[in-house]
Amino acid sequence: MRKAVVLTVSVSVFIVILLAGAIYLLSKNDVENKFETIQANQALNIKQTGNYYVYFFNQDCGYCKDVEDKIDRKFTNNNLFLVDMKKSENKSFEYNWEEHRKKYDKVVGEVIDGNRKFFTGESEKKYKSPITDKQFGQVSYELVNGDKYVKFDSSANPEAIYAVDMTPRLNVSILNSSGLKIGGTPTLIEVKKGKIVKYMHGYEVNHFLEGENSSVKNQ
């Protein structure tokens, strides 16, 4: 009888372990199952023949899910590495959006009786499409009323209209001189001999994945 009880307990424990393993695997997406996950501080130090890519993602990022099927088809499992930006050890590599907001967001009008009134030279149309910046390319904005902007700045004027700059000021030159920073997810970088040769963020990742029909191989 005692042996039967011990056997039953052992089987139960084994089943629990199997279920835990299955739940863990199911919680990971196909990309995580196929490619090796590394820490952000390893991104530029992989010993690899030729160029390789590092994909920065977050499981809570809806746009990441949109591009990951394409990533799965595009890359082989020896030329792409993953970094989960939700993990605490990678947080120090996040772009400083608080400082960005202070420097680049601006007041472009005011809300009067529930209606938006823009300052001279400003308009809703001006910010509907990205604005070209010579150094950083296409800079996108979002118009936000002050009562909503308080999530960025508690001292915001609730009657103002803010042009919220959505584009991190990052490029290959800055990243290689000042160190790796990730402005958000998804982000994809190409690395050659410890240096970033291509940096893609947001919609740029999707454009890159759709721009080439063949799989990306080590170069």
C-alpha positions as a Python dict, from the first residue, in 0.01 Angstrom:
ca = {
    (1, 'M'): (0, 0, 0),
    (2, 'R'): (281, 237, 94),
    (3, 'K'): (459, 163, -235),
    (4, 'A'): (139, 243, -423),
    (5, 'V'): (108, 578, -246),
    (6, 'V'): (472, 663, -319),
    (7, 'L'): (426, 563, -684),
    (8, 'T'): (112, 775, -711),
    (9, 'V'): (287, 1077, -561),
    (10, 'S'): (588, 1030, -792),
    (11, 'V'): (364, 1009, -1099),
    (12, 'S'): (173, 1319, -987),
    (13, 'V'): (496, 1516, -940),
    (14, 'F'): (617, 1402, -1283),
    (15, 'I'): (291, 1515, -1444),
    (16, 'V'): (314, 1855, -1272),
    (17, 'I'): (670, 1898, -1402),
    (18, 'L'): (560, 1805, -1754),
    (19, 'L'): (269, 2049, -1740),
    (20, 'A'): (494, 2327, -1611),
    (21, 'G'): (736, 2264, -1896),
    (22, 'A'): (455, 2262, -2150),
    (23, 'I'): (312, 2589, -2016),
    (24, 'Y'): (657, 2750, -2033),
    (25, 'L'): (708, 2643, -2393),
    (26, 'L'): (360, 2753, -2497),
    (27, 'S'): (418, 3094, -2339),
    (28, 'K'): (717, 3144, -2569),
    (29, 'N'): (649, 3246, -2928),
    (30, 'D'): (789, 3063, -3231),
    (31, 'V'): (1075, 3310, -3263),
    (32, 'E'): (1188, 3246, -2906),
    (33, 'N'): (1179, 2872, -2962),
    (34, 'K'): (1388, 2893, -3279),
    (35, 'F'): (1654, 3155, -3196),
    (36, 'E'): (1896, 3197, -2908),
    (37, 'T'): (1809, 3460, -2647),
    (38, 'I'): (2097, 3671, -2514),
    (39, 'Q'): (2135, 3971, -2284),
    (40, 'A'): (2160, 4322, -2427),
    (41, 'N'): (2519, 4357, -2306),
    (42, 'Q'): (2616, 4066, -2533),
    (43, 'A'): (2459, 4211, -2848),
    (44, 'L'): (2781, 4351, -2996),
    (45, 'N'): (3011, 4078, -2869),
    (46, 'I'): (2890, 3760, -3038),
    (47, 'K'): (3174, 3558, -3188),
    (48, 'Q'): (3029, 3506, -3531),
    (49, 'T'): (3169, 3459, -3879),
    (50, 'G'): (3034, 3744, -4088),
    (51, 'N'): (2751, 3980, -4004),
    (52, 'Y'): (2468, 3887, -3769),
    (53, 'Y'): (2143, 4043, -3647),
    (54, 'V'): (1997, 4108, -3303),
    (55, 'Y'): (1622, 4144, -3257),
    (56, 'F'): (1495, 4334, -2952),
    (57, 'F'): (1138, 4250, -2853),
    (58, 'N'): (885, 4265, -2572),
    (59, 'Q'): (606, 4012, -2529),
    (60, 'D'): (363, 4297, -2455),
    (61, 'C'): (447, 4468, -2786),
    (62, 'G'): (164, 4416, -3034),
    (63, 'Y'): (367, 4531, -3334),
    (64, 'C'): (638, 4277, -3245),
    (65, 'K'): (389, 3997, -3302),
    (66, 'D'): (311, 4139, -3647),
    (67, 'V'): (673, 4109, -3764),
    (68, 'E'): (783, 3789, -3592),
    (69, 'D'): (638, 3552, -3854),
    (70, 'K'): (846, 3736, -4113),
    (71, 'I'): (1153, 3716, -3890),
    (72, 'D'): (1100, 3342, -3852),
    (73, 'R'): (1099, 3301, -4231),
    (74, 'K'): (1377, 3549, -4302),
    (75, 'F'): (1658, 3433, -4076),
    (76, 'T'): (1843, 3113, -4003),
    (77, 'N'): (1900, 3012, -3642),
    (78, 'N'): (2272, 3096, -3652),
    (79, 'N'): (2258, 3456, -3773),
    (80, 'L'): (1988, 3606, -3550),
    (81, 'F'): (1986, 3651, -3173),
    (82, 'L'): (1707, 3775, -2948),
    (83, 'V'): (1698, 4020, -2658),
    (84, 'D'): (1388, 4037, -2438),
    (85, 'M'): (1362, 4401, -2330),
    (86, 'K'): (1111, 4313, -2060),
    (87, 'K'): (1382, 4145, -1853),
    (88, 'S'): (1532, 4356, -1576),
    (89, 'E'): (1893, 4293, -1682),
    (90, 'N'): (1826, 4471, -2013),
    (91, 'K'): (1653, 4782, -1872),
    (92, 'S'): (1972, 4989, -1857),
    (93, 'F'): (1985, 4976, -2238),
    (94, 'E'): (1650, 5152, -2280),
    (95, 'Y'): (1643, 5495, -2442),
    (96, 'N'): (1577, 5784, -2201),
    (97, 'W'): (1231, 5888, -2312),
    (98, 'E'): (1185, 6124, -2017),
    (99, 'E'): (1477, 6340, -2132),
    (100, 'H'): (1357, 6306, -2491),
    (101, 'R'): (1014, 6446, -2398),
    (102, 'K'): (1170, 6746, -2223),
    (103, 'K'): (1386, 6825, -2526),
    (104, 'Y'): (1163, 6753, -2826),
    (105, 'D'): (794, 6771, -2731),
    (106, 'K'): (640, 7114, -2782),
    (107, 'V'): (319, 7312, -2735),
    (108, 'V'): (160, 7391, -3072),
    (109, 'G'): (-178, 7529, -2971),
    (110, 'E'): (-450, 7536, -2712),
    (111, 'V'): (-792, 7387, -2646),
    (112, 'I'): (-1068, 7650, -2622),
    (113, 'D'): (-1423, 7541, -2541),
    (114, 'G'): (-1335, 7187, -2645),
    (115, 'N'): (-1193, 7292, -2983),
    (116, 'R'): (-831, 7288, -3094),
    (117, 'K'): (-680, 7623, -3190),
    (118, 'F'): (-330, 7606, -3338),
    (119, 'F'): (-62, 7872, -3318),
    (120, 'T'): (54, 8051, -3634),
    (121, 'G'): (255, 7810, -3849),
    (122, 'E'): (112, 7505, -3673),
    (123, 'S'): (-175, 7283, -3784),
    (124, 'E'): (-311, 6933, -3746),
    (125, 'K'): (-216, 6861, -4108),
    (126, 'K'): (149, 6949, -4041),
    (127, 'Y'): (188, 6657, -3801),
    (128, 'K'): (-19, 6394, -3981),
    (129, 'S'): (281, 6276, -4182),
    (130, 'P'): (641, 6229, -4061),
    (131, 'I'): (866, 6534, -4086),
    (132, 'T'): (1206, 6484, -4248),
    (133, 'D'): (1510, 6546, -4030),
    (134, 'K'): (1851, 6560, -4205),
    (135, 'Q'): (2025, 6361, -3933),
    (136, 'F'): (1756, 6118, -3819),
    (137, 'G'): (1531, 6074, -4122),
    (138, 'Q'): (1155, 6056, -4072),
    (139, 'V'): (1038, 6199, -3739),
    (140, 'S'): (681, 6114, -3637),
    (141, 'Y'): (458, 6317, -3407),
    (142, 'E'): (132, 6261, -3225),
    (143, 'L'): (-93, 6549, -3125),
    (144, 'V'): (-211, 6514, -2765),
    (145, 'N'): (-432, 6744, -2559),
    (146, 'G'): (-283, 6857, -2230),
    (147, 'D'): (-526, 6660, -2014),
    (148, 'K'): (-383, 6343, -2173),
    (149, 'Y'): (-22, 6465, -2183),
    (150, 'V'): (-7, 6461, -1802),
    (151, 'K'): (91, 6093, -1826),
    (152, 'F'): (425, 6221, -1961),
    (153, 'D'): (449, 6536, -1749),
    (154, 'S'): (239, 6592, -1437),
    (155, 'S'): (292, 6969, -1470),
    (156, 'A'): (147, 6982, -1823),
    (157, 'N'): (-101, 7256, -1909),
    (158, 'P'): (-438, 7077, -1948),
    (159, 'E'): (-553, 7340, -2199),
    (160, 'A'): (-251, 7310, -2428),
    (161, 'I'): (-200, 7099, -2741),
    (162, 'Y'): (128, 6909, -2741),
    (163, 'A'): (313, 6773, -3044),
    (164, 'V'): (460, 6454, -2897),
    (165, 'D'): (781, 6348, -3071),
    (166, 'M'): (764, 5970, -3119),
    (167, 'T'): (1104, 5914, -3283),
    (168, 'P'): (1411, 5830, -3069),
    (169, 'R'): (1719, 6028, -3166),
    (170, 'L'): (1933, 5728, -3247),
    (171, 'N'): (2139, 5637, -3550),
    (172, 'V'): (2436, 5414, -3629),
    (173, 'S'): (2691, 5689, -3564),
    (174, 'I'): (2548, 5777, -3221),
    (175, 'L'): (2510, 5415, -3115),
    (176, 'N'): (2866, 5323, -3208),
    (177, 'S'): (3013, 5626, -3031),
    (178, 'S'): (2790, 5648, -2722),
    (179, 'G'): (2685, 5288, -2670),
    (180, 'L'): (2385, 5073, -2751),
    (181, 'K'): (2042, 5212, -2662),
    (182, 'I'): (1703, 5075, -2763),
    (183, 'G'): (1430, 5328, -2835),
    (184, 'G'): (1150, 5073, -2821),
    (185, 'T'): (1037, 4745, -2968),
    (186, 'P'): (1060, 4601, -3221),
    (187, 'T'): (1420, 4697, -3298),
    (188, 'L'): (1656, 4509, -3528),
    (189, 'I'): (2027, 4579, -3562),
    (190, 'E'): (2290, 4437, -3796),
    (191, 'V'): (2634, 4390, -3643),
    (192, 'K'): (2975, 4353, -3808),
    (193, 'K'): (3295, 4311, -3607),
    (194, 'G'): (3144, 4461, -3293),
    (195, 'K'): (2997, 4764, -3470),
    (196, 'I'): (2639, 4840, -3565),
    (197, 'V'): (2607, 4877, -3942),
    (198, 'K'): (2227, 4898, -3961),
    (199, 'Y'): (1968, 5011, -3705),
    (200, 'M'): (1595, 4960, -3764),
    (201, 'H'): (1312, 5055, -3531),
    (202, 'G'): (933, 5014, -3551),
    (203, 'Y'): (797, 5022, -3904),
    (204, 'E'): (1154, 5018, -4043),
    (205, 'V'): (1186, 4657, -3925),
    (206, 'N'): (880, 4558, -4126),
    (207, 'H'): (1003, 4745, -4434),
    (208, 'F'): (1337, 4564, -4413),
    (209, 'L'): (1174, 4222, -4375),
    (210, 'E'): (945, 4283, -4671),
    (211, 'G'): (1217, 4443, -4885),
    (212, 'E'): (1412, 4126, -4959),
    (213, 'N'): (1261, 3804, -5086),
    (214, 'S'): (1549, 3574, -5000),
    (215, 'S'): (1651, 3464, -4653),
    (216, 'V'): (1921, 3665, -4479),
    (217, 'K'): (2244, 3469, -4459),
    (218, 'N'): (2574, 3537, -4287),
    (219, 'Q'): (2772, 3787, -4494),
}
